[in-house]
Amino acid sequence: MNDDSPALEVRELRKVYGDKAAVDGLNLSVPRGCFFGFLGPNGAGKTTTIRMLMGLAPPTTGSIEILGLPMPERATEIKARIGLVPDETLLFDRLTGTEFLEFVGRMYLLGRLVARERARELLQLFELDREPRKLVADYSKGMRKRLAMAASLIHRPDLFLMDEPFEGVDAVGARLMKEILLDQVRRGATVFLTSHVLEVVERLSDRVAIIHQGRLVIEGAISELRSGADTLEDIFVRAVGAGRTSEPLDWL
C-alpha cells in the first residue's frame, strides 16, 4: 500500500441505468488529509458516485482506488478504513443508541469492552446520552444523523464518505459535527462530503468538485476557484448553467 497515493482516485468512472448515464466519465483525485466538497444540483450523480465508492453499486466502466487500494478487489480492507454517513440513515430502529454503536464497533472488530466504552463516549460527545433507553426508532431526523456520524467515528477511519450529513440537524448539532470533522482532518483523515448548503461547504472545504449531469465541470482549491468577491454559490451557479432568468409570472 502506498501512503503517498491519493485518499481517493477515480478514472473514467461511469454508471449507466438503462439508457441514461448517471455518472459519465468522472475523473477525480482527492488528496489525503483534505476536506473535499463534492457538489452538484439534484440528480447530478453525487449519491450514485458515493454508492460506487462504497462498493454498493458496481461501476459500468472505470476504476476506483481508495487509500491506495483497488475497489472492489480489496473491498473488505477498504471498508474497514472508511467511515460512512449515507443520505438515508438506515439504522437498526429496535436498538438503543448505545446498542447500535456497540454493534457497529463489534462489526469493525473492536473488543467488546472497547466498543462499549467508545459507544458511551460518543453518545456523550453527540449529546445523545440523556435518554439512554430511547430506541433509535424514536429519534428525530437530526438525532439519527448525529448517531450515524457517531457510528462512522467509532473505529477511527482514515476516510469519511458523507452524503448530506447536516440535513435535518439543528444549528447546535451541526456546529458540533463540523468541529468534530475538522478535528479528524487535522489528525490526517480525509473527508469527502456532499451538501446542498454551499455556505457550509465553503467554510469547511479545502477543495471542491462540481458535477453536472454526471460529468465533472470544475475542480480545484477553494482559494484558486474564487475570483474577487465571488462566493462558492456564484461559482456553482455559473458551473451548472443555472444563471438563466425566466420571465416573471404576472400574477405573482
Disulfide bonds with the S-S distance in Angstrom:
none
